[in-house]
Amino acid sequence: MKKIFSSIVCGCLMCAAVTTGQAQEGSAVGHSVLKQIALNKNEDREIRITALTRMTDQSEFRQIALDKDEDREIRIFALTKMTEPSEFREIALNKDEDREIRIFALTRITEPSELREIALNKDEDREIRIYALTRITEPSEFQEIALNKDEDREIRIYALTRSTDQSLFSQIALDNNEDTEIRKFALLQLK
């Protein structure tokens, strides 16, 4: 009886080992197929996205997300699967990158100093700057922009819309050397 039981246990263990080996081999084949489909630009978009949903390799997501010749929707999907903050920063700061891709990358940046860097960069695209400003919460950042007369008028007005500082509004409203539109906006904010 003991011998029969040992034989059954050994048989089960061997079967489990074979099944595990086959599963691992099948997993490698499956990953290879998914990768082949996901990276094939000639493949149907929906099929590629389906393949991407099953993948986990960050390097493959990065490869797709950084490929400027790649379909925008596929790139954005790959970005949604990425997890490395530095890669989002790299994309968001790249002025040669597609604006929509940059804005999506900005949604993934959480470091206030990086958002501030973009928001205060006068050489940056206005829409990108305004988006970065929407993510900033520090009132002193808005004050710095609102008081900077060399700053773009729309950016300054946007900064003022984010502020509640009555002394800031008063200071701008009382400044005779200030832009008329900026002064009018500040006056309308006074309570």
Summary of the structure (lengths in Angstrom):
residues: 191
radius of gyration: 27.5
end to end distance: 93.0
largest distance: 103.4
contacts: 518
relative contact order: 0.06
helix: 73%
strand: 0%
